[in-house]
Amino acid sequence: MSRRRVSIFGATGSIGQNTIDLIDRNPDQYDVVALTGASNITQLAKDAVRLKAQVAVTAHDHLLPDLRAALAGSDVEAAAGQVALAEAASRPADWVMSAIVGAAGLRPGLNALDQGATLALANKESLVCAGGLILQTAKENNADILPVDSEHSAIFQALVGEDMAAVERIIITASGGAFRDWPMDELANATLEQASAHPNWAMGQRITIDSASMFNKAMEVIETHEYFDVSADQIEVLVHPESMIHALVGFNDGAMMAHVGPPDMRHAIGYALHWPNRQKLPVERLDLAKIGSFTFRAPDEVRWPALRLAREVMARGGLAGAIFNAAKETALDGFISDALKFTQMAQVVDQTLSQMDAVGGHIDDTMTLDNVLHVDHLSRKTAQQIITDL
Ligand code: NDP
């Protein structure tokens, strides 16, 4: 088997480290082109040297001297900043993992597609902010985008060999996050520590908090709409506390295909890494007799207003996803820095969407990267002002 050239953007994070775990198990199959991170220079340098990467990039310019020092004596190039990230994404590679957190992941993903690489897409913000742009870029370059979010990987797998015209609905499951069973009146006082403890999945802090607020699921609903080109009313969310069924696809003959597996991101990452084949993966094999039962319940939109907001975003279309994401990221920063209560995050996103709608006529909402970044910038300012005024 010929060696594949791979790059990992966001290599120091939860998805990035799981990707490296899989690559480490079969080092003869891969040549590592670029590894990127932001603050965690020690991990970035350690992995880049061990995997013999061409280049290691930190997003932070001021950390370049630290990265250089950590790579001293190795053949790995050190680079820093946005231009270096873009350059690394343009280096020829066969497969690129997009696992930077936040809208910062959009540009490297587009650059990777521009050079024709297969993009394993974990960065959910790319599809939410600029679904049309990223899908069009893939099409123009004859490049594949493979979903890595576990729900979207599950849908993708359930659709293999199927005709989209026969799909009636797509159901994505939600664990319900840290506060699934909390009394409503206690949610406002939820602490950062409580929101950062996911019952089933080990993930980065931001997505873990987004799981507790259901903003993560709201993002996934929008991703499903964009990636699979299904209408908003064909997408349902189902609370499934065990996190073993990741998604279901319902067909026009009444059949449903469910994807079942342990809550381990190495499954979805490994599926994207080996696609269109399957290869043995180091994930738990489920003992269904021991598990005994799966449970389901409808989501409560009073508890989780993020789900309603996702539907509004899909109805508005255009750059509403970019507004939604920027407001959500700003509100999340507000919660992490103790400037907002847990329940105020949804309020900030709701008000940002309304205020940005009011100035909508003055914004060019053609989906170009410049317009997405402009709207992202304006929405962050608007959301920040709303937080200050609260
Ligand atoms: P983490 O927070 O664990 O990791 C984020 C990565 O991005 C790190 O490598 C971090 O570097 C880097 N980074 C942070 N800020 C910037 C920036 N401004 N510019 C460039 N790089 C930056 O996140 P996760 O791995 O949990 O998530 C990554 C993405 O995948 C997110 O979009 C998330 O929603 C999505 N996702 C994650 C899942 C999971 O199970 N974790 C599941 C499905 C989707 P450093 O650590 O060095 O500072």
Residues whose N, C-alpha, C, O or C-beta is under 5 A from the ligand:
A	BS01	NDP	G10 A11 T12 G13 S14 I15 G16 T36 G37 A38 S39 N40 A59 A99 I100 V101 G102 A104 A122 N123 K124 E125 D149 S150 A202 M203 G204 Q205 I207 M265
